[in-house]
Amino acid sequence: MSISVNTMRAIDHWVGVPLCAIVSPLVALIDSIKNIFARPLDAPRKLLFIELSEMGSAILVDPAMRNAQARGAELFFLIFKSNRASLTLLNTVKPENIFTIDSSSLGGLIKDTLQFLVVARKHRIDTVIDLELFSRFTALLTGLCGARRRVGYHIFHGEGLWRGFMLTRKVHYNPHIHITKNFLSLIHAAFAKDIEVPFSKIHITDSEVKLEQAVIDPVALKKVREQIEQLAASAGINYAHGKQRLILVNPNASDLLPQRRWAQQRFSELIQGLHQRYPEDLILITGSPAEFDYVEKVRTVANVKHALNFAGQVTFAQLPPLYTLSDVMVTNDSGPGHFSAVTPLRTVVLFGPETPALYGSVGKSIAITANLACSPCVSAANHRKTPCHDNVCMQAITVAQVLEKMTLQLSEADQAKAH
């Protein structure tokens, strides 16, 4: 049985705080000894990124990783085992340089953590970048992995989550710029020749956050297309790619922040509206294998013949081909909004507890948010934990609003095909 999100948060607090307090002076002492006897640090050569729990962040950090790579660093990455696949969409990090921690059980978590601390030293990691904003666990991993240069976000005089003193280069997290630019500021800190307080006193342009596009295997593309056509045929739908549009509806969001979910009923109504407007087009309701029943409820209530339950029908590796074949996708603020950004797919992403100003997709995306006075209500300062049990911010988004933006995206897709 997997460890629940709330259990992990509790462990991070009740165990993480005292451990950070104990380990911080030990790390400081080791640093002092190394600084006396070791030679001065060169520019980062073996650079480890740590981002455990958010699959979408593996996409959003890619411009920063390529920036480091272009400066001559060999890249390594540490991520939860269940999220490893997200790093395969762009393959920026070599498979043998990806380390994983099994978070499905406490025993596995402890075993893999200790094993990682040994492996990191064997690889002689000289620089580690902690991408997490609020995890004491990753702060401990950063402090104990043996790297002399350790970069991450620090609260300074803020009221954020205390994570000890594991960092040698402390970066100011800016809640007013997109997370991709915040990640790039970590790279600047890692390679900077002079110490700044705080890092990073630079301007990051929009052009620097452009995502690479996934390389699509023609064989995989053909396989997914045939799979969709066969599924449609089995449902009595005459669908051929290129003759009808392919519309994706992704109704779920992870348990990390369930308040991000737009209501199942709204998705059902949206599917009805899409079918009325585009009666010949095929609608696939997507999700993971575990979300099949959730998706089935949406499909059943919609009661539209041209809408099919597609949850669990493709592997993670087949998402880029699926997104390349599709014309538009609507999704809650969750992984698919970011995964699709490595393809030409146009998306509509629904935001509530978080803001697109910080976490919006960097693909061809339109964000919809109600902009309530109370939102965004989760941040780096509260462990992304909100007291809200009534997500009015999502309820305030209407079917008509979403349908309008999807129509706009489909029109743009049609024009692109025409040219």
Secondary structure as UniProt FT lines:
FT   HELIX           5..14
FT   HELIX           16..37
FT   STRAND          46..50
FT   TURN            55..56
FT   HELIX           57..60
FT   HELIX           62..70
FT   TURN            71..72
FT   STRAND          74..80
FT   HELIX           81..88
FT   TURN            89..90
FT   HELIX           95..97
FT   STRAND          98..101
FT   HELIX           106..122
FT   TURN            123..124
FT   STRAND          127..130
FT   HELIX           136..144
FT   STRAND          149..153
FT   TURN            156..157
FT   STRAND          169..171
FT   TURN            175..176
FT   HELIX           179..191
FT   HELIX           206..209
FT   HELIX           218..234
FT   TURN            235..236
FT   TURN            242..243
FT   STRAND          246..250
FT   TURN            255..256
FT   HELIX           258..260
FT   HELIX           264..277
FT   TURN            279..280
FT   STRAND          282..285
FT   HELIX           289..291
FT   HELIX           292..302
FT   TURN            305..306
FT   STRAND          307..309
FT   TURN            311..312
FT   HELIX           316..318
FT   HELIX           319..325
FT   STRAND          328..332
FT   HELIX           335..339
FT   HELIX           340..342
FT   STRAND          346..351
FT   HELIX           356..359
FT   STRAND          364..369
FT   TURN            373..374
FT   TURN            380..384
FT   HELIX           392..395
FT   HELIX           399..418
//
